[in-house]
Amino acid sequence: MDTPTLRLARAATGPHEPDETLADRAKLLLFDYLAVAIRGSASRSSTVARDALLVESGARTAVVEGTGLRTGTATAALLNAASGHSLELDDTHEPASLHAGVVVWPTVLALGDERAVPPADMLAAAVAGYDVTCRVGRMLGGATAYERGFHPTGVCGVFGAAAAAGRLFGLSSDEMASAFGIAATAASGSMEYLSDGAWTKRLNPGLAASNGILAARLAAGGFQGPKTALEGRSGFLRSYGNEGSLERADVAFVLGEGVRTSSVKLYPCCRYIHGCIDLLIDMATTEQLEPARIDAVGCGVLSAGMGLVAEPVARKRMIQSEVDAQFSMPFAAALALTHRRALLEDFQSAPERARELAGLIDRVECYTSERLDEAYPERWGAEAWVRTTDGRTVHRRADGFRGSPLLPASWDDVRTKAQGLVGEGTAEQLADACRAFGGIDPEGVRSLTELREKWRSSAGSRR
């Protein structure tokens, strides 16, 4: 039998050892994840999750990023993924409209803690995890998932976590197919957090990582999962997607695609907002636009993202929490035009900032663009315009965002981002440890592990 599920299982268990270029990119994404997750460990949602779940965990095998604590492998993966997703700064795979790294790295690092895995094996597992997450995401289609109320990171990420964990458990291709079958029955992730700014989106990658480890562990023990998990009559693609999803199930697997084409986020908000932030900051700076003299603002939004960041417009103009701001194009546009920035502290103090920006927020309109939609999902472009009170209109367009594959982030870009999150000293040490990560000696993980635990004192001071 040769089915999409079995082909994906064979690909996931096949050679995934990255060449030098791919390994360097994977290490950059590891650095980015760790800086975000360590800082994210100080988020209120992260501390609440730890207080609730550490009581239930008996084992103390895996590091809880940025806290100096250890817990069971699956619990650590859940907590670390939730922290890594709490700031809306984790890497994004645009064609699949999901965040692979925030599922894959917590899985790989937690199992590395548990099993003393050589760094080279961890990197190969991470590359496989990215590939599977992004491949399943491309099959599903982000727009399809959003329409049905599913969060692609959660529902697709569990397959990537199972792939990464399965490699570290040494699964055969048949066992990996079972792991995917088990993962499919655990796939979850609701978008209802948009209704009131709740924290559940942050939990979705955590459940994916934890359930992916569980799926691989069960498969390693001989537990049987259906070998038609993706394409079957009641399979994942029919349940979460549509006929287009099934048609995409036969797209060829490309080794290393997930890592190579994942983008780095430079603003702490939904990726569908970033392009307009770039354009509006540029307009405000080069055209010397003054907020008091802005009559109207237009932001072009991809159709797939309208329900996330632009609709219903009354709700998107009502900022009552950090999550509301992270998913509001009107808030981000007003912030970019007024302060020519979009910083973490702006979103973490969003209700207060929104009161200051209220007049301009109400003058922001969002619209869809045929030009932008034609290039989606392969390219996420942006366009925006500003009309001033004296009748002048300024337009800007771009085919890609900063940090995307078209304008990729460098090590220096991620180092600057990390410095703002965890401080200059820790950022430099993390960069050095991640660049040196590799080889066959499990001891090569030690310096990185120490840094993952080290930030607990400064994280504690922020709680």
C-alpha positions in Angstrom: 0.0 0.0 0.0 1.3 3.5 -0.9 -0.8 6.2 0.8 -0.1 9.8 1.8 0.2 8.7 5.4 2.7 5.9 4.7 4.7 8.1 2.3 4.9 10.8 5.0 6.0 8.2 7.6 8.7 6.9 5.3 9.9 10.4 4.6 9.9 11.2 8.4 12.0 8.2 9.2 14.4 8.6 6.3 17.6 10.6 6.1 17.1 14.1 7.7 20.7 14.9 8.7 21.0 18.6 7.6 23.9 19.9 5.4 25.8 22.9 6.7 23.5 25.5 5.3 20.3 23.8 6.5 21.9 23.1 9.9 22.9 26.8 10.3 19.3 27.8 9.5 17.9 25.3 12.0 20.3 26.6 14.7 19.1 30.2 14.0 15.5 29.1 14.5 16.5 27.3 17.7 18.1 30.5 19.0 15.0 32.4 18.1 12.7 29.9 19.8 14.8 29.9 23.0 14.9 33.7 23.3 11.1 33.9 22.9 10.3 31.0 25.1 12.6 32.1 27.9 11.1 35.6 28.0 7.7 34.1 27.5 8.1 32.1 30.6 7.5 35.3 32.5 4.0 35.8 30.9 1.1 35.6 33.2 -0.4 32.8 31.2 2.9 30.8 31.6 3.0 31.2 35.3 -0.6 30.2 35.7 0.0 27.1 33.6 3.0 26.1 35.6 1.2 26.5 38.9 -1.6 24.3 37.6 0.5 21.6 36.0 3.7 21.2 37.9 1.7 19.8 40.9 0.5 16.9 38.7 4.0 15.9 37.4 6.0 13.4 39.2 9.2 13.0 37.1 11.8 15.8 37.0 13.6 15.0 33.8 13.1 18.0 31.5 13.9 21.7 31.7 11.1 24.3 32.0 12.6 27.2 30.0 13.8 30.2 31.9 12.6 29.0 35.4 15.3 26.8 36.9 12.6 24.1 37.2 12.4 20.6 35.8 9.3 18.4 35.3 8.1 15.4 33.2 8.9 15.4 29.5 5.4 15.8 28.2 4.6 18.5 30.7 7.8 20.4 30.0 7.0 20.3 26.3 3.5 21.6 26.9 4.7 24.4 29.2 7.6 25.5 27.0 5.5 25.6 23.9 2.8 27.7 25.6 5.5 30.1 26.8 7.0 30.2 23.3 3.7 31.1 21.8 2.6 33.6 24.5 4.4 36.6 22.9 3.3 36.1 19.3 7.0 36.2 18.3 7.6 32.6 17.3 8.6 31.5 13.8 6.0 31.2 11.1 5.7 29.0 8.0 3.7 31.2 5.7 2.6 28.7 3.0 1.0 26.6 5.8 0.0 29.6 7.9 1.3 28.0 11.1 4.1 28.0 13.7 6.2 24.9 13.5 9.2 25.8 15.7 7.1 26.4 18.9 5.9 22.8 18.7 9.0 21.1 17.4 11.7 22.6 19.6 9.9 22.0 22.9 9.4 18.4 21.8 13.1 17.8 20.8 14.6 19.6 23.8 12.4 17.9 26.3 13.2 14.5 24.9 16.8 15.5 24.7 16.7 16.2 28.4 15.1 12.9 29.1 17.2 10.7 26.9 20.7 12.4 26.7 20.4 12.5 22.9 23.4 13.7 20.8 22.9 17.2 19.4 23.2 15.9 15.8 20.3 13.6 16.3 18.2 16.4 17.9 18.9 18.6 14.9 17.8 15.8 12.5 14.7 15.2 14.5 13.9 18.9 14.5 14.3 19.2 10.7 11.9 16.2 10.3 9.5 17.8 12.7 9.4 21.0 10.8 9.0 19.2 7.5 6.1 17.1 8.7 4.3 20.0 10.4 4.7 22.2 7.4 3.8 19.4 4.9 0.6 18.5 6.8 -0.2 22.2 7.0 0.2 22.7 3.3 -2.1 19.7 2.7 -4.7 21.1 5.1 -4.5 24.8 4.0 -4.6 27.6 6.5 -7.6 29.3 5.0 -9.6 26.1 5.2 -8.7 25.5 8.8 -9.6 29.1 9.8 -12.9 28.8 8.1 -13.8 25.8 10.2 -12.5 27.4 13.4 -9.3 25.3 13.8 -5.9 26.7 14.7 -3.4 25.1 12.1 -0.5 25.2 14.6 -2.4 23.0 17.0 -4.0 20.5 14.6 -1.0 20.1 12.3 1.7 20.5 14.9 0.9 17.2 16.6 2.1 15.4 13.5 5.4 17.2 13.5 5.9 16.6 17.2 5.1 12.9 16.6 7.7 12.8 13.8 10.4 14.5 15.8 9.7 12.3 18.9 9.4 9.2 16.8 12.9 9.7 15.3 14.3 10.1 18.8 12.6 6.9 19.8 13.9 5.2 16.7 10.6 4.3 15.2 10.4 2.3 11.9 8.3 3.7 9.1 5.4 1.4 10.0 5.6 2.5 13.7 5.7 6.2 12.5 2.6 5.7 10.5 0.9 4.4 13.7 2.2 7.4 15.6 0.6 9.6 12.9 -2.6 7.7 13.4 -2.5 8.3 17.1 -1.6 11.9 16.6 -4.6 12.4 14.3 -7.0 11.4 17.1 -5.3 13.9 19.4 -5.2 16.8 16.9 -6.9 19.9 18.4 -6.9 23.6 18.5 -9.8 26.1 18.5 -9.8 29.7 17.3 -12.5 30.8 19.7 -10.0 32.7 21.7 -10.6 35.5 19.2 -14.0 36.2 20.8 -12.8 37.5 24.1 -9.0 37.6 24.1 -8.5 34.3 26.1 -5.2 32.4 26.4 -6.2 29.2 24.7 -4.3 29.9 21.5 -1.1 29.7 23.6 -2.1 26.3 24.8 -2.6 24.8 21.3 1.1 24.2 20.5 1.7 22.9 24.0 -1.0 20.3 23.5 0.4 19.4 20.1 3.9 18.9 21.5 2.7 16.9 24.5 0.3 14.8 22.5 3.0 14.2 19.8 5.4 12.8 22.4 2.5 10.6 23.7 1.7 9.4 20.2 5.3 8.4 19.5 5.8 6.8 22.9 2.6 4.7 22.4 3.7 3.7 18.9 7.2 2.7 20.2 5.4 0.4 22.7 3.4 -1.3 19.9 0.1 0.6 20.2 -1.6 0.6 16.8 -2.8 3.7 15.0 -4.7 3.7 11.7 -2.3 3.8 8.7 -4.8 6.1 6.8 -4.7 8.9 9.3 -4.5 11.7 6.8 -6.5 10.5 3.8 -9.0 8.0 5.2 -12.8 8.3 5.0 -12.8 9.7 8.5 -9.2 10.9 8.4 -7.6 14.2 9.3 -7.8 15.9 6.0 -11.6 15.2 5.6 -12.4 16.1 9.2 -10.3 19.3 9.4 -10.1 20.3 5.7 -12.0 19.9 2.5 -11.7 18.4 -1.0 -8.8 20.7 -1.8 -7.0 19.4 1.3 -7.3 15.8 -0.1 -6.0 16.9 -3.5 -2.9 18.4 -1.9 -2.1 15.2 0.0 -0.2 14.0 -3.0 2.2 16.9 -3.2 5.8 15.7 -3.1 7.7 15.8 0.1 10.7 18.2 0.0 13.5 17.5 2.5 14.3 20.6 4.7 11.5 22.7 3.3 10.0 23.5 6.7 13.2 25.0 8.1 14.3 26.7 4.9 11.0 28.5 4.4 10.0 29.4 8.0 10.2 33.1 8.7 11.3 35.0 11.9 8.8 37.4 13.5 10.0 40.8 14.4 6.8 42.2 15.8 4.8 40.6 18.7 1.5 40.1 16.9 -0.2 38.0 14.3 1.9 37.5 11.2 -0.9 38.7 8.9 -0.3 42.2 10.4 3.4 42.5 10.0 3.5 43.7 6.4 1.3 46.7 7.0 3.3 47.6 10.1 6.5 47.7 7.9 4.7 49.9 5.3 3.1 52.3 7.8 6.2 52.8 9.8 8.0 53.6 6.6 5.3 56.0 5.5 5.1 57.8 8.9 8.9 58.2 8.9 9.6 59.2 5.3 6.5 61.3 4.8 6.6 62.8 8.3 2.9 61.9 8.9 1.4 63.4 12.0 -1.4 61.4 13.6 -3.6 64.4 14.2 -3.5 65.2 10.5 -4.4 61.7 9.3 -8.0 61.5 8.0 -8.2 57.8 7.1 -6.0 54.7 6.9 -6.5 51.6 4.6 -4.8 48.3 5.3 -4.8 45.5 2.7 -5.3 42.2 4.5 -5.1 38.7 2.9 -8.5 37.1 2.8 -7.3 34.2 4.8 -6.4 36.6 7.6 -9.4 38.9 7.7 -11.2 36.9 10.3 -8.1 36.9 12.5 -7.1 40.5 12.4 -9.8 42.6 10.8 -13.3 41.3 11.4 -15.7 42.0 12.9 -14.3 45.6 12.8 -16.1 46.7 15.9 -14.5 43.9 17.9 -11.0 44.6 16.4 -11.3 48.2 17.6 -12.2 47.2 21.1 -8.9 46.4 22.8 -9.4 44.9 26.3 -6.4 42.6 26.5 -2.9 41.8 25.1 -4.5 39.1 22.9 -7.0 41.5 21.5 -4.1 43.8 20.4 -2.1 40.9 19.0 -4.9 40.2 16.6 -6.0 43.7 15.7 -4.9 45.4 12.5 -6.5 48.7 13.5 -4.5 48.7 16.8 -1.3 47.8 15.1 -1.8 50.4 12.3 -2.5 53.2 14.8 0.5 52.2 16.9 2.9 52.1 13.8 1.7 55.5 12.6 1.8 57.2 16.0 5.0 55.7 17.5 6.7 54.3 14.4 7.3 51.0 16.2 5.5 47.9 17.4 7.2 46.7 20.6 6.5 44.0 23.1 5.7 46.5 25.8 3.2 48.2 23.5 1.2 45.0 23.3 1.6 44.0 26.9 0.1 47.3 28.0 -2.4 47.2 25.1 -5.6 48.5 26.9 -3.8 51.6 28.1 -2.1 52.2 24.7 -5.4 51.7 22.9 -7.0 54.5 24.9 -4.3 56.8 23.7 -4.7 55.6 20.1 -8.5 55.4 20.1 -9.2 58.2 17.7 -6.8 56.9 15.0 -7.9 53.2 15.6 -11.4 54.2 14.6 -10.1 55.7 11.3 -8.4 52.4 10.2 -10.3 50.4 7.6 -9.2 47.0 6.3 -9.9 45.6 2.9 -9.0 42.5 0.8 -6.9 42.7 -2.3 -7.0 40.5 -5.4 -3.3 41.2 -6.0 -2.4 40.0 -2.5 -4.6 36.9 -2.6 -3.3 35.8 -6.0 0.2 35.3 -4.5 -1.1 33.6 -1.3 -0.1 31.2 0.3 3.3 31.1 -1.3 3.9 34.8 -0.7 2.3 37.1 1.9 2.4 40.6 0.5 1.1 43.8 2.0 -0.3 47.1 0.9 -1.5 50.2 2.7 -2.5 53.8 2.2 -2.9 56.9 4.4 -5.0 60.0 3.5 -4.2 63.2 5.3 -6.6 66.0 6.3 -5.3 68.2 3.4 -6.3 65.6 0.9 -2.9 64.0 0.2 -2.8 60.1 -0.1 0.3 58.0 0.3 0.4 54.4 -0.9 2.9 51.6 -0.2 3.1 48.0 -1.4 5.5 45.1 -0.7 5.7 41.4 -1.8 7.1 40.2 1.5 7.6 41.1 5.2 10.9 41.6 7.0 12.0 38.2 8.3 10.1 36.2 5.6 11.9 34.0 3.1 11.9 36.9 0.6 13.7 39.2 3.2 15.2 36.6 5.6 16.3 37.4 9.1 20.1 37.1 9.8 21.8 36.0 12.9 22.4 39.6 13.7 18.6 40.3 13.3 17.7 37.5 15.7 20.5 38.5 18.1 19.0 42.1 18.3 15.6 40.6 18.8 16.9 38.3 21.6 18.7 41.2 23.3 15.4 43.0 23.7 13.8 39.8 25.2 16.4 38.3 27.5 19.2 40.9 27.8 22.4 41.4 25.9 24.5 39.0 27.9 22.1 36.0 27.8 21.4 36.7 24.1 25.1 36.5 23.2 25.6 33.3 25.2 22.5 31.7 23.6 23.7 32.7 20.1 27.1 31.1 20.7 25.7 28.0 22.3 23.2 27.5 19.4 25.8 28.1 16.7 28.0 25.4 18.4 25.1 23.0 18.8 25.8 19.7 16.9 28.0 16.7 16.9 27.5 13.2 18.3 28.5 13.8 22.0 25.5 14.3 24.3 27.7 16.5 26.5 27.5 19.1 23.7 24.0 19.9 25.0 25.2 20.9 28.4 26.0 24.6 27.8 22.7 25.1 26.1 20.8 23.4 29.0 22.5 25.6 31.5 21.4 28.7 29.6 17.9 27.5 29.4 17.8 27.2 33.2 19.9 30.3 33.9 17.4 33.1 33.3 15.2 32.1 36.2 16.4 35.0 38.4 15.6 37.8 35.9 12.4 36.0 34.8 11.3 35.8 38.4 11.8 39.6 38.8 9.3 40.2 36.0 6.5 38.1 37.5 
